[in-house]
Amino acid sequence: MQGQQITGLHKPETVAEALAALSDLGGGGTVMAGATWIMRAPFRREPMKPAYVSLAQIPELHRIAFTQAHVRIGSAVTHAQLVRELQAIPELGGLVSAAGDSANPAVRQAATVGGNLCTADFAAADLVPALLCQDAEVEILTMEGRQFLSLDAFLGLRERLERAYLLVSVLVPRRPLASAHARLPLRKAGDYPVAIVSVAVERRPDGHMRGAAIAVGSVEAVARRWRGLERAVAGLPLDASRIHQLALDLADEFVGRDGPEVPGWYRVKVLPTLVRRAFATLQQH
Ligand SMILES: Cc1cc2nc3c(=O)[nH]c(=O)nc-3n(C[C@H](O)[C@H](O)[C@H](O)COP(=O)(O)OP(=O)(O)OC[C@H]3O[C@@H](n4cnc5c(N)ncnc54)[C@H](O)[C@@H]3O)c2cc1C
């Protein structure tokens, strides 16, 4: 951080105070959640902001609440907390696995759901595909008011949102699903994954799939649903080998992003294997 100075760390105790601080700072400040992305700015050759608005002391952002319709996850809930508090909820197995396998134990104690979803340049974020295939919504607060957006829509416009915005919570609908998460880290635990596949499946009484949501992360710049494969597998038996074959046929729907760790074609090449792994996990249950 040589030559870069943070002049202000604001520690509001309510969401309204946080928003007011962000608004006052204008372009001179931004949100700080777990800081696991922010602290690596110098490695990415990005400048630090002069000021940050910490979410650490806003209790409502650190809570997970359950209603009949939703699981509401406060934006400052950490990956470790997700694992602790959601591991008994069968339909969220994929999200728990995404949170529990990402990064390393120390980072998981700090990194938050909000940071994962709001970091526009982080293609390899694990929670994004896991929440995309749950049809999650996000609650966004700006000086103009509160709005709820599908996660998909939020990902499309997060870079264009005005600076003074706060992701307050993530709403995950409660449905009778089974879900799983498969990722390919390149070398060792803690590396960003080369490719990610998250799936959520609703089964019919005969065991066939009523529908499957399949989301792909880290392959392209922004995670997205694999609609072609979703259409192809709807109504089929939950058979990982058969779905793997379909994934091989349809993988050219993706254009992989080149990166320092691997070329783009490699990310696409490993996708069908991850699809097979994710569905095989569901087959075992
Ligand atoms: C070595 C290492 C390896 C990692 N590997 C992985 C991995 O494999 N998979 C994975 O998913 N994660 C991984 N992470 C963690 C990753 O950095 C976080 O998941 C996430 O991207 C940042 O979360 P954070 O809470 O630390 O956010 P911060 O660093 O505090 O903030 C990141 C950005 O989001 C904005 N922001 C944060 N919260 C909000 C909010 N509520 N509203 C509006 N804007 C907000 C900030 O202003 C900032 O621009 C890794 C981290 C490290 C250090």
The ligand as a MOL file (V3000), in Angstrom:
LIG
                    3D

  0  0  0     0  0            999 V3000
M  V30 BEGIN CTAB
M  V30 COUNTS 53 58 0 0 0
M  V30 BEGIN ATOM
M  V30 1 C -6.4280 -15.4090 -1.0190 0
M  V30 2 C -7.9080 -15.2860 -1.1770 0
M  V30 3 C -8.5920 -16.2540 -1.8910 0
M  V30 4 C -9.9980 -16.1460 -2.0350 0
M  V30 5 N -10.6390 -17.1140 -2.7530 0
M  V30 6 C -11.9830 -17.0200 -2.9070 0
M  V30 7 C -12.6860 -18.0110 -3.6590 0
M  V30 8 O -12.1230 -18.9630 -4.1720 0
M  V30 9 N -14.0370 -17.8620 -3.7830 0
M  V30 10 C -14.7210 -16.8190 -3.2130 0
M  V30 11 O -15.9280 -16.7310 -3.3940 0
M  V30 12 N -14.0800 -15.8890 -2.4830 0
M  V30 13 C -12.7390 -15.9640 -2.3180 0
M  V30 14 N -12.0780 -15.0220 -1.5870 0
M  V30 15 C -12.8690 -14.0350 -0.8340 0
M  V30 16 C -13.3710 -12.8770 -1.6820 0
M  V30 17 O -12.4350 -11.8190 -1.6300 0
M  V30 18 C -14.7260 -12.5070 -1.1140 0
M  V30 19 O -15.5890 -13.6140 -1.3350 0
M  V30 20 C -15.4540 -11.3080 -1.7170 0
M  V30 21 O -15.2290 -11.1820 -3.0630 0
M  V30 22 C -15.1360 -10.0110 -1.0050 0
M  V30 23 O -15.8480 -10.0140 0.1710 0
M  V30 24 P -15.4950 -9.0090 1.3190 0
M  V30 25 O -16.5760 -9.1010 2.3220 0
M  V30 26 O -14.1150 -9.2200 1.8180 0
M  V30 27 O -15.6190 -7.6000 0.5650 0
M  V30 28 P -14.7110 -6.2970 0.6220 0
M  V30 29 O -13.3050 -6.6190 0.2310 0
M  V30 30 O -14.9180 -5.5750 1.9000 0
M  V30 31 O -15.4170 -5.4610 -0.5500 0
M  V30 32 C -15.3470 -5.8710 -1.9030 0
M  V30 33 C -16.1250 -4.8880 -2.7790 0
M  V30 34 O -17.5260 -5.0110 -2.5370 0
M  V30 35 C -18.0900 -3.7780 -2.0820 0
M  V30 36 N -19.0870 -4.1520 -1.0720 0
M  V30 37 C -18.9390 -5.0530 -0.0760 0
M  V30 38 N -20.0840 -5.2190 0.6010 0
M  V30 39 C -20.9830 -4.3860 0.0350 0
M  V30 40 C -22.3600 -4.0920 0.3030 0
M  V30 41 N -23.0480 -4.7150 1.2900 0
M  V30 42 N -22.9790 -3.1590 -0.4610 0
M  V30 43 C -22.3180 -2.5330 -1.4720 0
M  V30 44 N -21.0250 -2.7780 -1.7770 0
M  V30 45 C -20.3600 -3.6930 -1.0320 0
M  V30 46 C -16.9090 -2.9730 -1.5530 0
M  V30 47 O -17.1350 -1.5920 -1.6210 0
M  V30 48 C -15.7970 -3.4310 -2.4910 0
M  V30 49 O -15.8760 -2.7240 -3.7080 0
M  V30 50 C -10.6950 -15.0630 -1.4410 0
M  V30 51 C -9.9830 -14.0800 -0.7440 0
M  V30 52 C -8.6070 -14.1830 -0.6000 0
M  V30 53 C -7.8810 -13.1080 0.1650 0
M  V30 END ATOM
M  V30 BEGIN BOND
M  V30 1 1 1 2
M  V30 2 1 2 3
M  V30 3 2 2 52
M  V30 4 2 3 4
M  V30 5 1 4 5
M  V30 6 1 4 50
M  V30 7 2 5 6
M  V30 8 1 6 7
M  V30 9 1 6 13
M  V30 10 2 7 8
M  V30 11 1 7 9
M  V30 12 1 9 10
M  V30 13 2 10 11
M  V30 14 1 10 12
M  V30 15 2 12 13
M  V30 16 1 13 14
M  V30 17 1 14 15
M  V30 18 1 14 50
M  V30 19 1 15 16
M  V30 20 1 16 17
M  V30 21 1 16 18
M  V30 22 1 18 19
M  V30 23 1 18 20
M  V30 24 1 20 21
M  V30 25 1 20 22
M  V30 26 1 22 23
M  V30 27 1 23 24
M  V30 28 2 24 25
M  V30 29 1 24 26
M  V30 30 1 24 27
M  V30 31 1 27 28
M  V30 32 2 28 29
M  V30 33 1 28 30
M  V30 34 1 28 31
M  V30 35 1 31 32
M  V30 36 1 32 33
M  V30 37 1 33 34
M  V30 38 1 33 48
M  V30 39 1 34 35
M  V30 40 1 35 36
M  V30 41 1 35 46
M  V30 42 1 36 37
M  V30 43 1 36 45
M  V30 44 2 37 38
M  V30 45 1 38 39
M  V30 46 1 39 40
M  V30 47 2 39 45
M  V30 48 1 40 41
M  V30 49 2 40 42
M  V30 50 1 42 43
M  V30 51 2 43 44
M  V30 52 1 44 45
M  V30 53 1 46 47
M  V30 54 1 46 48
M  V30 55 1 48 49
M  V30 56 2 50 51
M  V30 57 1 51 52
M  V30 58 1 52 53
M  V30 END BOND
M  V30 END CTAB
M  END
